[in-house]
């Protein structure tokens, strides 16, 4: 059974890899970066905001996989944004 995971732990893993979280500027939109969102007790979703979504998600997949997380890439229902499902093995 998967274990409990917290978005703050995923944030810390990505930050330790040198990645910056995204920030929203109402005048310019999203600055490139990651955003980790709690999606239940056993799952965190990671998005890349701003340009370079594909490259960003690939880099986050490698970083989080090396940190021991189980990472599955998918897309939100209805053709929505791409994201990563992060769980603990």
Residue pairs with C-beta under 8 A, 6 or more apart in sequence:
2 42
2 43
2 70
2 87
2 88
2 89
3 42
3 88
4 41
4 42
4 88
5 41
5 42
5 43
5 44
5 69
5 86
5 87
5 88
6 38
6 44
7 36
7 37
7 38
7 44
10 36
10 44
10 46
10 64
10 69
10 86
11 21
11 36
13 63
13 64
13 67
13 69
14 21
14 34
14 36
14 46
14 60
14 63
14 64
15 21
17 63
17 67
19 33
19 34
19 59
19 60
19 63
20 31
20 32
20 33
20 34
21 33
21 34
21 35
22 30
22 31
22 32
22 33
22 34
22 35
22 47
22 48
22 49
22 50
23 30
23 31
23 33
24 30
24 31
24 49
25 31
29 50
30 49
30 50
31 49
31 50
32 48
32 49
32 50
32 51
32 52
32 56
33 48
33 49
33 50
33 56
34 46
34 47
34 48
34 49
34 56
34 60
35 46
35 47
35 48
35 49
36 44
36 45
36 46
36 86
37 44
37 45
37 46
37 47
38 44
39 45
39 85
42 87
42 88
43 85
43 86
43 87
44 85
44 86
44 87
45 83
45 84
45 85
45 86
46 57
46 60
46 64
46 83
46 84
46 86
47 81
47 82
47 83
47 84
48 56
48 57
48 60
48 82
53 81
53 82
54 82
57 73
57 82
57 83
57 84
60 71
60 84
61 71
61 73
61 84
64 71
64 84
64 86
65 71
68 88
68 89
69 86
69 87
69 88
69 89
70 86
70 87
70 88
70 89
71 84
71 85
71 86
72 84
72 85
72 87
73 82
73 83
73 84
73 85
74 82
74 83
74 84
74 85
75 81
75 82
75 83
76 82
76 83
